[in-house]
Amino acid sequence: MKVTLPKPNRTFGLTDVLGLVGLVGLLIARYVPVAKIIPFWGCALRETTGWPCFGCGLTRVADRVAHLNFAGAWDANPLGTVAALFFALMVVVTVLHLVFAMPIPQVRLSPREWHWVRIAAALLLLTNYAWVVVKTKFPYLLA
């Protein structure tokens, strides 16, 4: 892994895009009741089969994180909560970068490191999905 710190700048980049997406998403989650105003909103897989999809709980996560209910967000989908908090962090980093010209560290991974990142991400997704399935279909196992 190689980490470099550029000179202070206000160059718009990927981190700023993630920050703006996070800001818009969390503002919508905070002030627009999406699940109530869109009649077809919901998980079609869960409604037809009873089994959750990989993204089940993400609307609740966004709503609960936007309302600072972190325990409720974690209960809905743990990995989704981590992602929502990451987007909130990107909002802060974007403000610091664009307003105060804070440099954003650039991280470069080797092909071997990327290989392990992909494996870890797949394991995290599968573990999170297993937890969501157990929570949805077999809640008595968590009691």
C-alpha atoms as one frame of an Amber mdcrd trajectory, in Angstrom:
protein
   0.000   0.000   0.000   1.290   3.415  -0.913  -0.199   6.564   0.631   0.643
  10.011  -0.710  -0.543  13.406   0.490  -0.948  16.006  -2.273  -0.560  19.731
  -1.769  -3.602  21.558  -0.371  -6.144  21.959  -3.183  -9.810  22.283  -4.021
  -9.777  19.925  -6.999 -13.153  18.200  -7.310 -12.702  14.411  -7.256 -14.252
  11.078  -6.338 -14.292  11.832  -2.602 -16.263  15.015  -3.280 -18.741  13.116
  -5.460 -19.248  10.587  -2.655 -19.722  13.458  -0.209 -22.354  15.140  -2.353
 -24.167  11.848  -2.963 -24.095  11.211   0.784 -25.399  14.690   1.559 -28.281
  14.433  -0.917 -29.121  10.876   0.156 -29.126  11.650   3.870 -31.147  14.844
   3.354 -33.742  12.922   1.345 -33.806  10.198   4.000 -34.248  12.841   6.684
 -36.971  14.960   5.109 -38.762  12.858   2.446 -40.784   9.795   3.551 -39.917
   7.828   0.401 -41.384   4.521   1.588 -44.721   6.207   2.351 -45.155   8.359
  -0.767 -44.089   5.841  -3.426 -46.744   3.113  -3.529 -44.538   0.381  -5.042
 -41.614   0.982  -2.641 -40.420  -2.175  -0.941 -38.599  -5.409  -1.554 -40.350
  -7.370  -4.305 -38.382 -10.515  -3.482 -39.366 -10.376   0.178 -43.013  -9.627
  -0.654 -43.303 -12.568  -3.049 -41.082 -15.207  -1.425 -40.703 -14.063   2.171
 -36.910 -14.130   1.825 -34.931 -10.881   2.029 -32.673  -9.622  -0.749 -29.102
  -8.366  -0.281 -30.368  -4.791   0.070 -33.244  -5.412   2.452 -33.287  -2.796
   5.186 -31.297  -0.104   3.364 -34.195   2.379   3.234 -34.665   1.938   6.986
 -30.918   2.321   7.484 -30.819   5.631   5.592 -33.867   6.928   7.464 -32.545
   5.886  10.865 -29.004   7.193  10.303 -30.452  10.496   9.082 -32.447  10.658
  12.331 -29.358   9.641  14.377 -30.920   6.307  15.412 -27.741   4.268  14.945
 -28.885   1.254  16.975 -32.043   0.976  14.888 -30.043   1.330  11.696 -27.643
  -1.402  12.810 -30.626  -3.630  13.591 -32.020  -3.134  10.062 -28.776  -3.884
   8.178 -25.297  -3.716   9.774 -23.266  -3.326   6.584 -25.737  -0.742   5.289
 -25.203   1.217   8.503 -21.445   1.186   7.960 -21.994   2.403   4.384 -24.349
   5.197   5.512 -21.856   6.347   8.141 -19.116   6.241   5.497 -21.202   8.561
   3.291 -21.738  10.885   6.274 -17.963  10.930   6.824 -17.469  11.754   3.138
 -19.795  14.761   3.580 -17.500  16.091   6.326 -14.348  15.379   4.288 -15.864
  17.087   1.229 -16.671  20.228   3.210 -13.155  20.328   4.668 -11.638  19.725
   1.244 -13.675  22.230  -0.757 -13.913  24.966   1.882 -10.517  24.740   3.581
  -8.466  23.109   0.771  -7.641  20.140   2.974  -5.599  17.622   0.983  -7.123
  14.161   0.644  -4.648  11.290   0.998  -4.310   9.130  -2.101  -4.084   5.403
  -1.410  -2.767   2.996  -4.027  -3.037  -0.749  -3.521  -1.009  -3.427  -5.244
  -2.809  -6.109  -7.288  -2.310  -8.584  -4.421  -3.834  -6.145  -1.918  -6.793
  -5.551  -4.248  -7.273  -9.319  -4.424  -7.605  -9.509  -0.630  -9.884  -6.452
  -0.549 -12.245  -8.205  -2.985 -12.226 -11.394  -0.909 -12.885  -9.446   2.304
 -15.724  -7.515   0.628 -17.348 -10.741  -0.594 -17.082 -12.281   2.885 -18.556
  -9.142   4.469 -21.485  -9.156   2.021 -22.208 -12.837   2.612 -21.943 -12.479
   6.399 -24.241  -9.447   6.357 -26.752 -11.277   4.153 -26.687 -14.302   6.452
 -27.421 -12.009   9.400 -30.323 -10.323   7.542 -31.771 -13.732   6.610 -31.515
 -15.015  10.185 -33.024 -11.772  11.526 -35.909 -11.967   9.037 -36.696 -15.678
   8.829 -35.382 -17.085  12.112 -35.479 -14.265  14.706 -35.793 -16.758  17.563
 -32.152 -17.748  16.924 -31.052 -14.248  17.952 -32.996 -14.180  21.211
